[in-house]
Amino acid sequence: MEPGHRDSRFARLLFSSVGRRITADRKECGRWRARSAAWLLALAVAPFGQVRANGNAFVELSGGFKSGDFGTAVRSDLRYVAPAVGYLAPGYDFSATVPYLRLNTDSGGTSATESGIGDIVARAGKVLAPDAFDELSLYGSVAVKLPTADEDKGLGTGETDLGAFLAARWPLGNLRLNLQGGYIKSGLGHSEGLRDVFLYSAGLSGATTRAHWYVSLDGRTALVQGARAPLEISGGSLYALGGRYFLKGSAFAGLNEGGPAFGVAGGIVRMF
């Protein structure tokens, strides 16, 4: 295999695998996020009185861009849209995301573009300890990534992944300290060359009359042996437009070559 092609496949593998918020990551197309996007939505929406006692269904349409070379000779740019549906109640939530990806790689002036559906992610979360131990809150979630993306195009790993996450938050005056850890089982099949991933995140969040914001440091172990463990700094906000609509936006910057160099995302949420 020629070096350029090998590097291209390596970059694509990294781009289409485990990533930084549940989000929120989103969910986030083609890779896992360390942060639960539904939890962020719950934190942001609840102060505005938008969550009914028996819960609310919601739909979301988001999209974004991320770019990096992962320390190789290949630059990869990923553009995506990620529609999602879910249900948010005061003590629990669940959602499913079906992303569409467009991946461009450039190596020495030779470029290639692939596009198609990404890996579907389904997740569910529950508040485990609301405001216990001096207002400490605990939130747990589980998720499954289904191998719906085309592995041959470099849009996915072709494996089913399982993840479990635990988040805690404490009040710090008008702010909140947020800590999260997680574990992802990379592949229920052979998953040759892929390793299980541990994730961690630490940050602060706060709220104004109409908005919720956060900043965090996110890290994870490397998915591929020999690669650097990604480390990123990120921030974002969710803004109440009025009625039952919310705007969301986020951005991140990679602190090493283990992950993308930077990325931005935005979307709109409609509660029912």
Stockholm file with secondary structure:
# STOCKHOLM 1.0

chainA/1-272         MEPGHRDSRFARLLFSSVGRRITADRKECGRWRARSAAWLLALAVAPFGQVRANGNAFVELSGGFKSGDFGTAVRSDLRYVAPAVGYLAPGYDFSATVPYLRLNTDSGGTSATESGIGDIVARAGKVLAPDAFDELSLYGSVAVKLPTADEDKGLGTGETDLGAFLAARWPLGNLRLNLQGGYIKSGLGHSEGLRDVFLYSAGLSGATTRAHWYVSLDGRTALVQGARAPLEISGGSLYALGGRYFLKGSAFAGLNEGGPAFGVAGGIVRMF
#=GR chainA/1-272 SS CCHHHHHHHHHHHHHTSCCCCCCCCCCCTTSCCSSCHHHHHHHHHGGGTCSCTTCEEEEEEEEEEEEECTTSSEEEEEEEEEEEEEEECSSEEEEEECCEEEEEEEETTEEEEEEEECCEEEEEEEEEEEEHHHHEEEEEEEEEEECCSCGGGTSCCSSCEEEEEEEEEEEETTEEEEEEEEEEECCSSCCTTBCCEEEEEEEEEEECSSEEEEEEEEEECCSBTTSCCCEEEEEEEEEEEETTEEEEEEEEEESSTTSCSEEEEEEEEEEC
#=GC SS_cons         CCHHHHHHHHHHHHHTSCCCCCCCCCCCTTSCCSSCHHHHHHHHHGGGTCSCTTCEEEEEEEEEEEEECTTSSEEEEEEEEEEEEEEECSSEEEEEECCEEEEEEEETTEEEEEEEECCEEEEEEEEEEEEHHHHEEEEEEEEEEECCSCGGGTSCCSSCEEEEEEEEEEEETTEEEEEEEEEEECCSSCCTTBCCEEEEEEEEEEECSSEEEEEEEEEECCSBTTSCCCEEEEEEEEEEEETTEEEEEEEEEESSTTSCSEEEEEEEEEEC
//
